[in-house]
Amino acid sequence: MKQFLLSLFLLFSIVQLQAQNTRYIIQFKNKADNSYSINNPSAYLSQKAIDRRVKYQISIDSTDLPITSRYIDSIRLSGNVIILNKSKWLNQITIKTTDINALNKINNFPFVENITDIAARQSSTKDSTLPLTDNNRIENIFTNSFTTFQRTEATQNFYNYGATLNEIELHNGQFLHNIGMRGQNMLVAVIDAGFLNYTTLRSFDSMNLNNRVKETWDFVDNEASVVEDHSHGMSCLSTIVGNIPNTFIGNAPETNVLLYRTEEGATEYPIEEFNWVCAAERADSAGADILTTSLGYTTFDNAAFNHTYSNMNGRTTVAAKGGVFAHRKGMLLFSAMGNDGNNSWKYLSTPADIDSTIAVGAVNASGTIGSFSSYGPSADGRIKPEASAVGVAAYVQTPSNAISAGNGTSYACPKMAGLGTCLWQAFPEFNNYTIRNAIIQSGSMYHSPDNRKGYGIPDMKTAFSLLLQQYATITNATNNNCIVSLQWKSKDAASMLYKVERKVTGDSTYVTIKTIAGSNNILSNKNYSLTDTVIMLVASGTATYRVKQIIDTASESYTTVLLDSVILSINNCDDKTEKITVLPNPTRGNSVLKIQTPYAIPNVWIRITDMRGSIVSQRKEYKPVGIATYTLPTEFLAKGIYIVSVYNDNKLIESKKIIKQ
């Protein structure tokens, strides 16, 4: 069965190599006499890849080292042999040869573990119009083609999404875009069958103008160009970086990308799985954050290579082994679940079976599962898929330069990967495992998953809230003579605000003591501090403070996240250290009023009354912490006795008599 969503092959000994097969895997025993060193990773990893390992405390080990060069040289010189691709993670290379003597010679090398045939002679691979068979057809039935699409939508959105509004709203993905998370400075590797005409199609104008394609490589033909190959990868790519205002917006329209072709359009052999692993390695070495693939492997042109459902356990197939390495190196993986829901196979394909990937099923914009979306669980009983996204009537760029609706988990996967890219951009402090968990836990069916939608449809606002709760914290809280000092860290944008609340012993509810608005249009890390007094609030007991963050004040229903709380002991906070002094007293002119409190008073009222209680002078001032001095207008008062009173709002602090001579 030919699939774009494709399987591990059976290993054969050298005596079983078939004449019609001309491509082989060479497995090496070790990496002895390697010219590279673990202590000098810059020789084989980009600085971005090294920085990722340092940031997330990922050790550089022998699997990062390139294959021993003399081993490869020996294979190359063994006869009529062409080296195809190399996997340092698996310590394997692929070769092409019809030279039986060379194969026998290679098999006798002491550093060679075994030789396995994996593919027949390569056919033409440059025909981008090759028909797709079986379950691939469902991904290429385009309907509702249009060139413009106008739609009225919420004006607070950064983008006018046009046709893709319902798709982005299904996940609350517009929330991430609105706070500035659009994929900037992230790097996404797209591994697929080709990216036909991506340099000229209109969805990619913004990507191309801003040089966001950082690398391309064709692992089938061993060349840099991928623009003349199959259109499947191009359509998948459009769901991530597409940007046609008012018509079609991808889910991470400002991200950088790596475009890798690993799939032969005309045939289906296990060598494509090996190519996939090599592409994942290259993505890692280039420093990719996200890896998305809408390829899957189950059966092949030669049935001897076919996978079984029992192989879909996340550790058996070549693709699964490579995907596990990719996760261990710090990348976040997204895999299409497969389109076999209506077929006899029915189940997921590999690499969707990996335990550390996010396998994505297909739903429509209303959240209804597509009948073709493959079933879980994995062969070892794990919930699959982990997430579901729009892959039924999903809008994508087509080769005819139209935006049309098509079907397939191939489209659901990169749409979910684009959202994951923006989410990780918001929280670079966290590793791939933490981001993956947040996406899964935000699923609409997280507490009742099934084998069709998995954990359901992820909500990006919920995922953001889960990560914010892990990140934000009260960093310091002290009580010094009944003056409480709080410091906290969080992330915010202009559409957010904080509420600091307090509850002391005897209170039944929290009281908001401070509201702080966020700033900047783009989400950023923030540190805040606040000083509060509990004098006269309670003699002894506790004061509980909590910081709540409203993360979306622009929506009709505010989303509030409780960031952190802290309980402080309160003792002797009925201290009467508040006092006033009036000097000179008696006075012939103006007097000076000194007000002493251990806390600030935003609204302090200074009032002078005569002995009958009539107010002769009154004003409102701001009083800082400590002692503050104010002039009393007593010079113009008639001779007599007056009362000077000071209030904290309506609460009397103290009164003093003053004599005017």
matplotlib code that plots the C-alpha trace (Angstrom):
import matplotlib.pyplot as plt

x = [0.0, 1.5, 1.2, 2.2, 1.5, 4.4, 7.5, 10.2, 11.7, 12.7, 16.4, 18.0, 21.4, 23.9, 23.0, 19.4, 20.2, 17.9, 19.1, 16.4, 17.5, 20.3, 20.3, 21.5, 22.1, 25.6, 25.6, 28.9, 29.9, 31.4, 32.9, 36.5, 39.4, 37.0, 38.6, 35.9, 35.7, 32.8, 34.8, 34.8, 31.1, 31.4, 33.1, 29.9, 27.0, 25.8, 26.1, 22.3, 22.4, 25.1, 23.2, 20.1, 22.0, 23.5, 20.2, 18.3, 21.2, 21.4, 24.7, 26.8, 27.6, 28.9, 25.7, 26.5, 29.8, 29.9, 30.6, 34.2, 35.5, 37.8, 34.9, 33.1, 36.2, 36.7, 33.1, 33.5, 36.7, 35.4, 34.1, 31.4, 29.7, 27.9, 27.4, 23.9, 23.2, 24.7, 23.1, 25.4, 22.6, 22.1, 25.8, 24.7, 25.1, 23.1, 24.8, 23.8, 25.5, 25.0, 28.6, 28.2, 32.0, 31.9, 29.1, 31.0, 34.1, 32.1, 30.5, 34.0, 35.2, 35.9, 34.0, 30.8, 28.1, 25.8, 24.4, 20.7, 18.9, 16.2, 15.2, 15.1, 16.7, 15.7, 13.2, 12.7, 11.9, 11.4, 7.8, 5.8, 2.6, 2.9, -0.5, -1.0, -2.6, -4.8, -5.1, -3.0, -5.8, -7.7, -5.1, -5.3, -9.0, -9.3, -12.6, -13.9, -11.0, -10.9, -8.5, -9.9, -11.8, -13.2, -14.6, -15.6, -13.8, -12.8, -10.8, -8.5, -6.9, -3.4, -4.2, -7.4, -7.4, -10.0, -10.6, -8.6, -10.4, -12.5, -9.4, -7.3, -10.2, -10.7, -7.4, -7.5, -4.4, -5.1, -4.4, -0.7, -0.5, -2.1, 0.5, 3.3, 4.0, 4.1, 7.2, 9.9, 13.4, 12.1, 13.4, 11.0, 12.2, 9.6, 10.4, 8.3, 8.1, 9.0, 8.1, 7.0, 7.3, 7.5, 9.7, 6.9, 3.5, 1.8, 1.4, 5.1, 5.8, 6.5, 8.7, 10.7, 11.1, 12.3, 14.7, 13.1, 14.1, 17.4, 18.3, 17.0, 18.3, 17.1, 18.1, 16.7, 18.8, 21.5, 21.2, 20.2, 17.1, 13.7, 11.5, 10.9, 9.7, 6.3, 3.7, 2.7, 5.4, 4.6, 0.9, 1.9, 4.4, 1.7, -0.3, 2.7, 4.1, 1.3, 0.5, -2.1, -3.9, -7.7, -7.5, -5.1, -2.8, -0.6, -0.2, 3.4, 3.7, 7.0, 9.0, 12.2, 12.2, 14.3, 12.9, 14.0, 12.9, 13.2, 10.4, 10.5, 7.2, 7.2, 8.1, 7.8, 10.7, 12.3, 15.1, 12.7, 12.6, 16.4, 16.3, 13.8, 16.2, 19.1, 16.9, 16.0, 19.8, 20.4, 17.6, 19.2, 22.7, 21.2, 19.6, 15.9, 13.4, 10.4, 10.3, 7.1, 6.5, 3.4, 4.9, 4.1, 5.2, 3.2, 3.5, 5.9, 6.1, 7.8, 5.7, 8.7, 9.5, 6.0, 5.4, 2.8, 0.6, 2.8, 5.7, 3.8, 5.2, 7.5, 10.8, 10.9, 10.9, 13.9, 11.8, 10.8, 14.4, 15.4, 12.5, 13.4, 16.9, 15.5, 13.4, 16.4, 18.4, 15.8, 13.5, 9.7, 8.2, 4.8, 3.7, 0.7, -1.4, -2.3, -5.3, -6.2, -9.3, -11.5, -9.0, -8.3, -5.0, -7.0, -4.2, -1.5, 1.7, 5.3, 6.8, 3.4, 3.9, 6.8, 6.1, 7.7, 6.1, 2.7, 0.8, -2.0, -5.4, -7.7, -11.0, -13.0, -13.3, -16.2, -14.1, -15.7, -13.2, -12.5, -13.6, -10.2, -8.1, -6.2, -7.1, -5.0, -3.7, -0.1, 0.7, 1.9, -1.4, -0.5, -3.1, -2.8, -3.2, -2.0, -3.8, -6.3, -6.3, -8.1, -7.4, -11.0, -11.7, -8.4, -7.3, -3.9, -1.9, -2.3, 0.1, -2.3, -1.7, -5.1, -6.1, -8.4, -9.8, -8.3, -8.3, -5.7, -3.8, -1.0, -2.5, -3.6, 0.0, 1.8, -1.1, -0.6, 3.2, 2.8, 0.8, 3.4, 6.1, 4.4, 3.7, 7.4, 8.4, 6.5, 8.3, 11.8, 12.8, 11.1, 12.3, 10.5, 9.0, 7.3, 5.9, 4.6, 2.9, 1.2, -0.2, -1.6, -3.0, -4.8, -6.7, -10.5, -10.6, -7.6, -9.5, -11.3, -9.1, -10.1, -8.4, -9.7, -9.2, -6.7, -6.6, -8.7, -8.3, -5.5, -6.4, -3.4, -4.8, -5.1, -1.6, -0.2, -1.9, -0.5, 3.0, 2.6, 1.6, 4.9, 7.0, 5.5, 6.2, 6.5, 10.2, 10.4, 7.9, 8.9, 7.2, 9.3, 7.6, 4.2, 5.3, 5.0, 7.2, 6.3, 8.3, 7.1, 8.1, 5.8, 5.3, 2.9, 1.7, -0.4, -3.6, -2.9, -3.1, -2.4, -4.5, -2.7, -5.1, -4.8, -6.7, -5.8, -6.9, -10.6, -11.4, -13.8, -12.7, -9.7, -9.4, -7.7, -5.0, -3.3, -4.1, -1.2, -1.5, 0.8, 2.9, 4.4, 2.6, 4.8, 5.0, 8.1, 9.5, 8.6, 9.5, 7.3, 7.3, 4.7, 4.7, 1.7, 1.0, -0.9, -0.8, -4.1, -5.6, -4.9, -3.0, -1.6, -2.3, -1.5, -1.7, -2.2, -1.2, -1.9, -1.1, -3.6, -3.0, -5.7, -4.1, -6.7, -8.5, -9.5, -11.8, -15.4, -14.7, -11.5, -9.1, -7.5, -4.5, -3.5, 0.2, 1.3, 0.3, 2.2, 1.3, 3.1, 2.9, 1.6, 2.5, 1.9, 0.5, -1.9, 1.2, 0.2, 3.2, 0.9, 1.1, 0.9, 2.8, 1.9, 4.6, 4.7, 1.8, 0.6, 1.3, 0.9, 1.4, 1.3, 2.1, 3.8, 2.1, 4.2, 2.5, 4.3, 3.1, 5.1, 3.1, 2.1, -1.3, -2.6, -5.4, -4.6, -7.1, -6.0, -8.9, -9.0, -12.3, -13.3, -14.6, -18.1, -17.1, -17.3, -14.7, -12.5, -9.9, -9.7, -7.4, -6.3, -2.6, -0.5, 1.7, 4.7, 6.1, 7.7, 7.4, 5.8, 5.6, 2.8, 2.1, -1.1, -2.8, -3.3, -2.0, -5.4, -7.4, -9.1, -7.7, -8.9, -8.6, -8.9, -8.7, -6.3, -7.4, -5.6, -7.5, -6.5, -9.5, -12.3, -10.2, -9.0, -5.3, -5.1, -6.3, -4.5, -5.5, -3.8, -4.0, -4.0, -2.7]
y = [0.0, 3.3, 5.9, 9.4, 8.7, 5.1, 1.1, -0.8, -3.5, -7.0, -7.5, -10.0, -11.5, -11.1, -14.4, -13.3, -10.2, -10.2, -9.3, -6.8, -4.7, -2.3, -0.2, -1.4, -0.4, -1.0, -1.2, -0.4, -2.0, 1.1, 4.6, 3.7, 5.9, 8.8, 12.0, 14.0, 14.6, 15.0, 17.9, 19.8, 19.7, 22.9, 20.7, 18.8, 20.8, 24.3, 26.8, 26.8, 23.1, 23.4, 26.2, 24.0, 21.2, 23.6, 25.3, 22.1, 20.2, 17.7, 15.8, 15.5, 11.8, 9.4, 9.4, 13.0, 12.1, 11.6, 8.0, 7.1, 8.5, 5.6, 3.2, 5.2, 5.5, 1.7, 1.1, 3.7, 2.1, -1.5, -1.6, 0.0, 1.6, 4.9, 6.3, 7.7, 8.9, 8.5, 8.3, 9.0, 8.2, 4.7, 4.4, 3.3, 4.3, 3.5, 2.6, 1.8, -1.0, -3.9, -5.1, -8.5, -8.7, -5.3, -6.5, -9.6, -7.5, -5.1, -7.9, -9.2, -5.8, -6.2, -3.0, -4.0, -5.5, -6.5, -5.6, -5.3, -4.7, -2.0, -0.9, -1.7, 0.3, 3.9, 5.1, 8.7, 10.9, 14.3, 13.9, 16.1, 14.9, 11.3, 9.9, 9.2, 5.8, 4.4, 6.6, 9.3, 10.3, 11.7, 14.4, 15.8, 16.2, 20.0, 21.8, 25.3, 26.8, 30.6, 33.5, 36.0, 35.5, 38.3, 37.7, 39.9, 39.0, 40.4, 43.6, 42.8, 40.0, 40.8, 38.9, 38.9, 35.1, 34.9, 31.2, 30.0, 31.9, 28.9, 26.7, 29.0, 29.7, 26.0, 26.0, 29.6, 30.0, 33.7, 34.3, 33.5, 35.6, 38.6, 38.6, 38.6, 34.9, 34.2, 32.0, 34.7, 33.3, 29.7, 27.0, 24.4, 21.4, 20.1, 16.6, 15.6, 14.5, 17.8, 21.5, 22.1, 25.8, 27.2, 30.0, 31.4, 30.6, 33.5, 31.9, 32.0, 35.6, 36.7, 33.7, 34.2, 38.0, 37.7, 34.8, 32.5, 29.3, 28.6, 25.3, 22.9, 19.4, 16.5, 13.2, 11.2, 12.9, 14.3, 17.9, 21.2, 21.9, 20.7, 23.1, 20.8, 17.8, 16.7, 19.3, 17.5, 19.1, 22.5, 22.3, 21.1, 24.0, 26.5, 25.6, 26.8, 29.9, 30.9, 34.6, 36.0, 38.8, 38.4, 35.1, 32.5, 32.7, 29.8, 29.0, 30.2, 32.7, 34.3, 31.2, 30.1, 26.7, 23.9, 22.0, 18.4, 15.9, 12.3, 10.6, 9.0, 9.8, 6.8, 3.9, 2.9, 1.3, 1.3, 3.5, 6.4, 5.7, 5.8, 9.1, 10.4, 9.7, 11.4, 14.5, 14.5, 14.4, 17.3, 19.2, 18.6, 19.6, 22.8, 23.7, 23.1, 23.5, 21.7, 18.8, 18.1, 15.3, 14.3, 11.0, 7.6, 4.0, 0.8, -1.2, -1.2, -2.1, -5.3, -7.0, -8.6, -5.3, -4.6, -3.6, -5.2, -3.5, -5.1, -3.0, 0.2, 0.3, 3.3, 1.5, -1.1, 0.8, 2.7, 5.9, 5.3, 4.8, 8.0, 9.9, 8.9, 10.2, 13.5, 13.9, 13.1, 15.8, 18.4, 18.7, 18.7, 16.2, 16.3, 13.3, 12.8, 10.0, 8.5, 8.2, 4.5, 4.9, 3.5, 0.9, -2.6, -1.5, 1.1, 1.9, 4.5, 4.5, 5.1, 7.6, 8.5, 5.5, 7.2, 7.8, 11.2, 12.6, 14.4, 12.3, 14.4, 13.2, 15.0, 16.8, 19.5, 23.1, 22.1, 19.4, 16.3, 13.5, 12.6, 9.1, 8.5, 9.5, 6.5, 4.7, 4.3, 3.1, 2.2, -1.5, -1.3, 0.4, 4.1, 6.7, 7.7, 10.3, 12.8, 15.7, 16.5, 19.5, 20.5, 18.1, 17.8, 20.5, 22.1, 25.2, 24.8, 26.2, 24.2, 23.8, 25.8, 28.9, 28.7, 28.3, 25.2, 22.8, 19.4, 16.4, 14.5, 14.2, 15.5, 18.9, 18.5, 17.7, 20.9, 23.1, 21.7, 22.0, 25.7, 26.3, 24.3, 26.6, 29.7, 28.2, 27.2, 30.7, 32.1, 29.8, 29.1, 28.4, 25.0, 21.9, 20.0, 17.5, 20.3, 22.0, 18.6, 17.9, 21.4, 20.8, 17.4, 18.6, 21.4, 18.9, 19.0, 15.3, 15.2, 13.4, 11.0, 10.3, 7.8, 6.1, 8.6, 12.1, 11.0, 13.7, 15.9, 19.4, 21.4, 24.9, 27.3, 29.7, 26.8, 25.5, 29.0, 29.1, 25.8, 26.9, 30.3, 28.7, 26.7, 29.8, 32.6, 32.7, 34.9, 35.3, 37.0, 37.8, 39.4, 41.0, 43.7, 45.4, 44.8, 46.1, 43.4, 43.4, 41.1, 40.4, 38.2, 37.2, 36.4, 37.1, 39.6, 41.8, 44.9, 42.9, 41.4, 42.6, 41.4, 41.5, 41.2, 40.1, 39.8, 38.0, 38.4, 36.3, 36.9, 37.8, 35.6, 36.7, 38.2, 41.9, 43.3, 45.7, 46.4, 46.1, 46.4, 46.5, 44.7, 46.5, 46.1, 44.5, 41.5, 39.0, 39.4, 38.4, 40.8, 41.4, 43.3, 44.4, 45.7, 47.1, 46.7, 47.4, 45.2, 47.6, 47.8, 45.1, 42.3, 42.1, 38.6, 35.7, 35.4, 37.4, 35.5, 37.1, 35.8, 37.1, 36.5, 37.3, 38.0, 36.8, 38.0, 41.2, 41.6, 38.6, 38.7, 36.2, 36.9, 34.1, 34.3, 32.4, 32.0, 32.5, 31.9, 32.6, 33.0, 33.0, 35.4, 35.4, 38.6, 39.6, 42.8, 44.5, 46.6, 48.7, 52.4, 53.8, 56.1, 59.6, 63.3, 66.3, 69.9, 72.6, 75.3, 74.9, 77.4, 79.4, 83.0, 82.1, 78.9, 75.6, 72.5, 69.2, 66.0, 62.7, 59.5, 56.1, 53.0, 52.8, 55.1, 56.7, 57.5, 59.7, 61.4, 64.0, 66.9, 68.6, 71.6, 72.1, 74.5, 73.5, 73.3, 70.8, 73.1, 72.5, 75.6, 73.9, 70.6, 69.1, 65.9, 64.9, 61.9, 60.6, 58.4, 55.8, 57.3, 60.9, 63.6, 67.3, 69.7, 73.3, 74.1, 77.4, 78.6, 82.1, 83.4, 81.7, 83.7, 83.2, 80.1, 76.4, 74.1, 70.4, 69.1, 65.6, 63.3, 60.5, 57.6, 57.9, 57.6, 56.1, 58.5, 58.2, 60.8, 64.2, 67.0, 70.3, 73.5, 76.9, 80.0, 83.1]
z = [0.0, -1.1, 1.7, 2.5, 6.1, 5.3, 7.9, 9.4, 7.2, 8.0, 8.4, 6.0, 6.2, 3.4, 1.9, 1.5, -0.5, -3.6, -7.0, -7.7, -4.7, -5.2, -2.1, 1.3, 4.9, 6.4, 10.2, 11.9, 15.2, 16.8, 16.2, 17.0, 15.8, 15.4, 14.3, 16.2, 19.9, 22.3, 23.8, 20.5, 19.4, 17.2, 14.6, 13.9, 15.6, 14.9, 17.8, 18.0, 18.5, 21.2, 22.9, 23.1, 24.7, 27.3, 28.0, 28.6, 30.1, 27.4, 27.3, 24.2, 23.7, 21.2, 19.2, 18.3, 16.8, 13.0, 11.8, 11.7, 8.4, 7.6, 7.8, 5.2, 3.0, 3.1, 2.0, -0.8, -2.1, -1.9, -5.4, -7.6, -4.5, -4.1, -0.6, -0.3, 3.3, 6.8, 10.2, 13.1, 15.6, 14.2, 13.2, 9.7, 6.1, 3.0, -0.3, -3.8, -5.7, -8.0, -7.3, -5.5, -4.9, -3.2, -0.9, 0.0, 0.8, 2.9, 4.8, 5.8, 7.2, 10.9, 11.7, 9.8, 11.9, 9.0, 5.6, 5.0, 1.7, 1.9, -1.6, -5.2, -8.0, -7.7, -10.3, -11.6, -8.6, -10.2, -11.5, -9.2, -10.8, -9.8, -8.8, -5.2, -4.4, -1.7, 1.4, -0.1, -2.4, 0.5, 1.1, -2.4, -3.0, -2.9, -2.8, -2.3, -4.2, -4.1, -4.7, -2.2, 1.0, 3.1, 6.6, 9.5, 12.6, 16.0, 15.4, 18.4, 16.4, 15.1, 11.8, 9.7, 9.2, 6.4, 5.6, 8.5, 11.2, 12.4, 12.3, 14.5, 16.9, 17.4, 19.4, 20.7, 18.6, 17.9, 21.6, 21.0, 17.8, 19.6, 22.4, 19.7, 19.6, 15.8, 15.5, 15.4, 15.9, 16.1, 13.7, 12.3, 10.3, 7.8, 6.5, 3.5, -0.1, -1.8, -1.8, -5.3, -6.4, -2.8, -4.2, -6.3, -4.7, -3.0, 0.4, 0.8, -0.2, 3.4, 4.1, 1.0, 1.2, 4.8, 4.0, 6.5, 4.6, 6.4, 4.6, 2.1, 1.3, -0.8, 0.8, -2.2, -4.9, -2.6, -3.7, -2.2, -4.4, -3.2, -5.3, -8.2, -6.2, -5.0, -3.9, -0.7, 1.5, 0.0, 1.0, 4.5, 4.8, 3.9, 7.0, 9.1, 7.3, 4.9, 5.0, 2.7, 4.7, 4.8, 3.1, 4.6, 7.6, 8.8, 12.5, 12.9, 10.0, 11.1, 11.9, 10.2, 8.4, 7.2, 4.2, 3.8, 1.2, 2.2, 0.2, -3.2, -4.9, -7.3, -5.0, -1.4, 0.3, 3.8, 2.6, 3.0, 6.7, 6.8, 4.9, 7.4, 10.3, 8.4, 7.9, 11.7, 12.4, 10.1, 11.7, 15.1, 13.9, 12.5, 15.8, 14.9, 17.7, 16.1, 13.7, 11.8, 9.5, 7.5, 6.4, 7.8, 7.1, 7.3, 4.1, 1.1, -2.6, -1.5, 1.0, 2.6, 4.2, 5.5, 9.1, 11.3, 13.9, 16.6, 15.2, 16.1, 19.6, 19.4, 19.5, 16.7, 13.3, 12.0, 12.0, 15.6, 16.7, 15.0, 16.4, 19.9, 19.4, 18.0, 21.2, 23.4, 21.6, 22.6, 19.6, 19.8, 17.3, 15.6, 13.4, 11.3, 12.7, 9.3, 7.0, 7.4, 9.5, 6.7, 5.5, 6.7, 8.4, 10.4, 12.8, 13.1, 11.2, 12.3, 13.4, 15.0, 17.3, 19.1, 22.8, 22.8, 19.6, 19.4, 16.9, 15.4, 14.2, 11.9, 12.8, 11.0, 12.2, 14.4, 16.2, 14.6, 13.8, 10.2, 9.4, 7.6, 10.6, 11.8, 15.0, 18.1, 20.5, 19.8, 19.8, 23.4, 24.5, 24.7, 23.9, 20.3, 18.9, 21.5, 19.8, 17.0, 14.7, 11.5, 8.7, 7.3, 4.8, 5.9, 4.0, 2.3, -0.6, -3.8, -6.7, -8.9, -6.6, -5.0, -1.4, -1.2, 1.3, 1.5, 3.8, 5.6, 8.9, 6.8, 7.2, 10.8, 11.8, 10.6, 11.8, 15.3, 14.9, 14.1, 17.3, 19.2, 17.8, 19.0, 22.4, 22.9, 21.7, 24.7, 27.2, 26.0, 29.6, 29.3, 27.5, 24.8, 27.3, 29.3, 26.2, 25.0, 28.3, 28.3, 24.8, 25.8, 29.1, 27.4, 25.3, 25.3, 26.3, 28.6, 31.4, 29.1, 26.0, 23.3, 20.3, 17.7, 19.0, 21.7, 24.4, 22.2, 20.7, 22.4, 23.6, 23.4, 26.0, 28.4, 27.5, 28.0, 31.5, 32.5, 31.6, 33.2, 36.4, 36.3, 35.4, 37.5, 41.2, 44.2, 44.5, 47.8, 50.7, 53.9, 56.9, 58.5, 61.5, 59.9, 56.5, 53.9, 50.8, 47.9, 44.7, 41.9, 38.3, 35.4, 31.7, 30.4, 27.5, 27.3, 27.1, 30.6, 34.2, 37.7, 40.8, 44.2, 46.9, 50.7, 53.4, 57.1, 60.0, 60.6, 57.0, 55.0, 51.6, 49.8, 49.2, 46.1, 47.3, 44.0, 40.2, 37.8, 34.0, 31.7, 29.2, 25.7, 22.8, 22.8, 25.7, 27.8, 31.2, 34.0, 37.7, 40.0, 43.7, 46.1, 49.7, 51.9, 55.6, 58.0, 60.9, 62.6, 60.3, 62.8, 66.0, 65.4, 63.1, 59.4, 56.2, 53.0, 49.7, 46.3, 42.8, 40.0, 36.4, 33.9, 30.7, 28.1, 29.0, 25.3, 25.4, 26.6, 29.3, 31.1, 31.7, 35.2, 36.3, 40.0, 39.8, 43.4, 47.0, 50.3, 54.0, 56.4, 60.2, 61.8, 65.3, 67.3, 64.3, 66.4, 67.3, 67.8, 66.2, 64.2, 65.8, 65.0, 66.4, 66.1, 66.7, 67.8, 70.2, 71.3, 68.1, 66.9, 63.2, 61.2, 62.8, 61.4, 61.4, 61.5, 60.7, 61.5, 60.2, 59.2, 56.0, 53.1, 53.0, 49.5, 50.9, 54.2, 55.4, 57.5, 59.3, 61.7, 63.7, 66.3, 69.8, 68.4, 65.8, 62.8, 60.1, 59.5, 57.3, 55.5, 52.7, 51.2, 50.8, 49.9, 52.8, 52.2, 54.6, 57.8, 58.9, 56.7, 57.4, 56.4, 57.1, 59.0, 58.0, 61.6, 61.1, 60.0, 62.8, 65.5, 69.0, 70.7, 71.0, 67.9, 67.1, 64.5, 63.2, 60.8, 58.9, 56.8, 54.5, 57.0, 59.7, 62.4, 63.1, 66.0, 67.1, 68.9, 70.5, 69.3, 70.9, 68.7, 70.6]

ax = plt.figure().add_subplot(projection="3d")
ax.plot(x, y, z, "-o")
ax.set_aspect("equal")
plt.show()
